[in-house]
Amino acid sequence: MSTDEAPEDGGDAENTADENSPRGELREAAERLEEGATEVAGGFDERIVDLLSWLLDTETRARIYVYLREHPGSTSDEVAEGTGLYPSTVREALAELHGEETVTRTKREAAGAGNNPYEYEAIEPSELVEGVVGEVQDQLNTVFNLDAQLSGDGGSDDGDDPVSISVERPDDED
Protein backbone atom coordinates (compact mmCIF):
# COMPACT_ATOMS: atom_id res chain seq x y z
CA MET A 1 0.00 0.00 0.00
CA SER A 2 1.34 3.47 -0.86
CA THR A 3 1.29 6.34 1.65
CA ASP A 4 -1.45 8.06 -0.39
CA GLU A 5 -3.92 5.18 0.04
CA ALA A 6 -6.20 4.84 3.06
CA PRO A 7 -5.23 2.04 5.43
CA GLU A 8 -7.37 -1.07 5.15
CA ASP A 9 -8.30 -1.04 8.86
CA GLY A 10 -10.50 2.05 8.33
CA GLY A 11 -8.06 4.36 10.17
CA ASP A 12 -7.31 7.86 9.04
CA ALA A 13 -4.30 8.02 6.73
CA GLU A 14 -3.50 11.49 8.04
CA ASN A 15 -3.20 10.18 11.60
CA THR A 16 -0.92 7.34 10.53
CA ALA A 17 1.48 9.61 8.63
CA ASP A 18 4.74 9.97 10.49
CA GLU A 19 6.25 13.38 11.26
CA ASN A 20 8.63 13.14 8.29
CA SER A 21 5.90 12.63 5.70
CA PRO A 22 4.59 15.69 3.84
CA ARG A 23 1.26 15.53 5.72
CA GLY A 24 3.00 15.18 9.07
CA GLU A 25 5.27 18.16 8.31
CA LEU A 26 2.28 20.27 7.23
CA ARG A 27 0.34 19.37 10.36
CA GLU A 28 3.36 20.18 12.53
CA ALA A 29 3.89 23.52 10.73
CA ALA A 30 0.20 24.40 11.15
CA GLU A 31 0.39 23.63 14.88
CA ARG A 32 3.49 25.85 15.25
CA LEU A 33 1.75 28.68 13.38
CA GLU A 34 -1.32 28.38 15.57
CA GLU A 35 0.79 28.42 18.74
CA GLY A 36 2.72 31.45 17.46
CA ALA A 37 -0.48 33.30 16.57
CA THR A 38 -1.88 32.64 20.04
CA GLU A 39 1.32 33.96 21.66
CA VAL A 40 1.32 37.08 19.45
CA ALA A 41 -2.35 37.78 20.21
CA GLY A 42 -1.76 37.30 23.93
CA GLY A 43 1.28 39.59 23.84
CA PHE A 44 -0.66 42.19 21.87
CA ASP A 45 -3.51 42.09 24.40
CA GLU A 46 -1.05 42.47 27.29
CA ARG A 47 0.59 45.51 25.65
CA ILE A 48 -2.83 47.09 25.19
CA VAL A 49 -3.71 46.40 28.83
CA ASP A 50 -0.37 47.92 29.93
CA LEU A 51 -1.02 51.09 27.93
CA LEU A 52 -4.61 51.34 29.13
CA SER A 53 -3.47 50.75 32.71
CA TRP A 54 -1.57 54.01 32.43
CA LEU A 55 -4.58 55.82 30.96
CA LEU A 56 -7.16 54.31 33.33
CA ASP A 57 -4.99 54.17 36.49
CA THR A 58 -5.11 50.40 37.15
CA GLU A 59 -4.79 47.10 35.35
CA THR A 60 -8.19 46.06 36.69
CA ARG A 61 -9.90 49.03 35.06
CA ALA A 62 -7.94 48.43 31.84
CA ARG A 63 -9.01 44.76 31.68
CA ILE A 64 -12.63 45.78 32.24
CA TYR A 65 -12.39 48.44 29.51
CA VAL A 66 -10.92 45.95 26.99
CA TYR A 67 -13.54 43.34 27.88
CA LEU A 68 -16.36 45.85 27.39
CA ARG A 69 -14.95 46.97 24.03
CA GLU A 70 -15.02 43.32 22.94
CA HIS A 71 -18.38 42.53 24.63
CA PRO A 72 -20.57 45.64 24.77
CA GLY A 73 -23.78 45.29 26.74
CA SER A 74 -22.26 43.01 29.40
CA THR A 75 -23.42 42.96 33.01
CA SER A 76 -21.01 43.22 35.93
CA ASP A 77 -21.31 39.45 36.49
CA GLU A 78 -20.49 38.76 32.83
CA VAL A 79 -17.48 41.10 33.04
CA ALA A 80 -16.28 39.35 36.21
CA GLU A 81 -16.62 35.93 34.59
CA GLY A 82 -14.96 37.06 31.35
CA THR A 83 -12.01 38.78 33.02
CA GLY A 84 -11.51 36.43 35.96
CA LEU A 85 -11.79 39.35 38.41
CA TYR A 86 -13.80 39.22 41.63
CA PRO A 87 -17.40 40.39 41.15
CA SER A 88 -17.09 42.97 43.96
CA THR A 89 -13.93 44.38 42.37
CA VAL A 90 -15.68 44.63 39.00
CA ARG A 91 -18.74 46.35 40.48
CA GLU A 92 -16.57 48.92 42.26
CA ALA A 93 -14.44 49.62 39.18
CA LEU A 94 -17.52 49.88 36.94
CA ALA A 95 -19.07 52.41 39.33
CA GLU A 96 -15.88 54.50 39.16
CA LEU A 97 -15.59 54.20 35.37
CA HIS A 98 -19.25 55.16 35.00
CA GLY A 99 -18.74 58.17 37.27
CA GLU A 100 -15.81 59.24 35.08
CA GLU A 101 -17.94 58.66 31.96
CA THR A 102 -15.54 56.03 30.62
CA VAL A 103 -18.39 53.51 30.49
CA THR A 104 -22.11 53.99 29.99
CA ARG A 105 -24.81 51.85 31.51
CA THR A 106 -28.43 51.05 30.80
CA LYS A 107 -30.89 48.71 32.47
CA ARG A 108 -31.17 45.33 30.79
CA GLU A 109 -34.68 44.55 29.67
CA ALA A 110 -35.77 41.22 31.11
CA ALA A 111 -38.97 39.31 30.59
CA GLY A 112 -40.94 38.86 33.78
CA ALA A 113 -40.38 40.12 37.28
CA GLY A 114 -37.00 40.26 38.89
CA ASN A 115 -33.83 42.24 39.02
CA ASN A 116 -32.83 43.91 35.77
CA PRO A 117 -29.06 44.40 35.96
CA TYR A 118 -27.15 47.17 34.27
CA GLU A 119 -25.50 46.56 30.91
CA TYR A 120 -22.22 48.39 30.41
CA GLU A 121 -20.50 49.69 27.31
CA ALA A 122 -17.05 51.32 27.10
CA ILE A 123 -16.57 54.60 25.24
CA GLU A 124 -14.56 54.60 22.02
CA PRO A 125 -10.77 54.65 22.38
CA SER A 126 -10.58 58.05 20.63
CA GLU A 127 -12.92 59.51 23.27
CA LEU A 128 -10.80 57.95 26.01
CA VAL A 129 -7.65 59.56 24.59
CA GLU A 130 -9.33 62.94 24.17
CA GLY A 131 -10.26 62.88 27.84
CA VAL A 132 -6.65 62.37 28.89
CA VAL A 133 -5.00 64.74 26.41
CA GLY A 134 -5.95 67.96 28.22
CA GLU A 135 -4.57 66.67 31.51
CA VAL A 136 -1.30 65.52 29.93
CA GLN A 137 -0.95 68.81 28.06
CA ASP A 138 -1.41 70.80 31.29
CA GLN A 139 1.16 68.68 33.11
CA LEU A 140 3.72 69.05 30.30
CA ASN A 141 3.19 72.81 30.19
CA THR A 142 3.71 72.98 33.96
CA VAL A 143 7.07 71.26 33.53
CA PHE A 144 8.07 73.52 30.62
CA ASN A 145 7.08 76.60 32.63
CA LEU A 146 8.75 75.45 35.85
CA ASP A 147 11.44 78.14 35.78
CA ALA A 148 8.85 80.90 35.40
CA GLN A 149 6.80 79.47 38.26
CA LEU A 150 9.85 79.15 40.52
CA SER A 151 10.97 82.71 39.77
CA GLY A 152 7.57 84.06 40.76
CA ASP A 153 6.33 84.94 37.26
CA GLY A 154 3.48 82.50 37.76
CA GLY A 155 4.01 80.82 34.43
CA SER A 156 2.36 81.50 31.13
CA ASP A 157 -1.26 82.58 31.58
CA ASP A 158 -1.52 84.16 28.13
CA GLY A 159 -2.51 80.88 26.48
CA ASP A 160 0.88 80.66 24.79
CA ASP A 161 1.95 77.36 26.33
CA PRO A 162 4.77 75.47 24.58
CA VAL A 163 2.86 72.16 24.41
CA SER A 164 -0.32 71.73 22.41
CA ILE A 165 -1.67 68.22 21.78
CA SER A 166 -4.41 67.54 19.26
CA VAL A 167 -6.20 64.28 18.56
CA GLU A 168 -7.64 63.45 15.16
CA ARG A 169 -10.28 60.77 14.79
CA PRO A 170 -10.24 58.37 11.85
CA ASP A 171 -12.12 59.68 8.81
CA ASP A 172 -15.02 57.28 9.23
CA GLU A 173 -17.64 60.05 9.59
CA ASP A 174 -17.08 61.78 6.22
N, C-alpha and C positions, 0 to 999 in steps of 0.2 A: 504494500500500500504506500502511495506517495504521501508527502506531508500536506498536500492540498486536498486529499480525500478525507471524508468524515470517517472516524473510527467505527468499526463494525459493532462495538458494544453500545452504540447510541450516545456516547459521550460527546462533548463539545470539542471540536478540533482545536479551537482557540485556547481552551483550557489545558490541552495536552501539549501545546507548543512549548518547547523549552525557551529559556531566556535568550538564547543565541539565534533563534529563528527570527525571520522578519516580523512575524506577528508578535512574538515575545518582546522584541526590541521596541516596536511601536507602542505596545501596551505600557512598557516600562517608561518610555519617553513621555507618554500621555500622563502617567501618574506623576512624574517629576514636574511636568508643566503645571498640573493641577495643584501640587503642593507649593510650588513657587508662586502661583497666582494667589493662593490663600495667604501665604506669608506677606506678599506685597500689599494685598488688601488690608490685612491686619495692621501692618506697619503704617499704611496710609491713614487708616482710622485713628491710630494712636497719635500720629502727628497732628491730625485735625483736633483731637481732644486736647493735646498739649497746648496748641494755639488758642483754642476756645477757653481753656482753663485760665489763661492770662486775661482774656477779654471778659469772662464771666466770673472771675475770682476763685472758683474752685473746680476741681476735676469732676465732682459730683454734678454740679450745675452744667458743666460742659457735656457730660454723658447724657444727661436728661435732654439738653438742647438737641444734640445729634439724634437721639432716639425719636424725639418729636418731629424733627425734620423728615425722618424716614417713615414715621408712623403718625401722621397728623390725626387728631381726633381721638387720641388715646386717653384713658382714665389714669389716675394716679396708680391704681393697682396694676394696670397693664404696663405702665412705665417701670414700676418696681420689678415686675416679672421679667420684662425685656432687658433691663439693665443689670439685674442682679443686686440692686441696692435695696436697703431696708425700706418697707413701705412708709414708715414714719419719717425717714430721711427724705424720701421723694416728696411726700406731702409738704414738708417744711420748705424744701427748695422750690417747689412749684408755687407756693404762696409768695415767696420772695421774688421769684422770676415774674409772676403775675403783677405784683406790686410795682416792679420796675418796668413793666410793659414789654418784657422780653418774650412772654408767652401770653396768649389769649385763652379764655375759657368760656365755654357755654355748657348749659345743662344738657345732658344726653336725654333724648326722648326715649322713654321706655313704655312698653305696652303694659297696662295694668298698674296696680298700686305698688308702692314701694319707693325706695330711695333712687333718685335719678342722679348719678354721679356727674361731676364735671368732666368734659372732654377738653383736652388741652391741645394747642397748636403753637409752634414756635414761629416767631417772626422771621422774615427773610434775612439771609446773611447780610445783604447790603444794608438793611435797616439796622441790624446789630452793629455793623461797622460805623455807620453814620452817628449812632448814639455815643460811640466811644471817641470819635474823632475830635469833637470839641474839647473834651477833657484832656486828651493827649496834647492837642495844640496848645491849650492854656499852660500845661505843665512844661512843655518845651520852651514856650515864650518866657516863663518864669525863670528857667535856667539861663536862657540867653540874656535876660535883663537883670541877672543877679548883681552885677557890678553897680548898676544904677540904683537898685534897691538898697544895696549895702551902703552906698554913698549918701543916701537920703533923698535922691531924686524921685523915688517912688516908682520908678520904672516907666514904661511907655504907656501912657493912657490915651494917646492920640490915635489909637487904632492902627498904628504903623508897626505892628509886631513883626519880627523877622521870620516867624514860622506861620505858614498858612497851608492847611491841608484841605484838599477837596477830594470828594468821592464821586466817581461817575458810575452810574448803573449801566448794566448791559443794555444795548439798544433793542430790547424786546418790546418796547411800547410804541415804537414808531409806526 
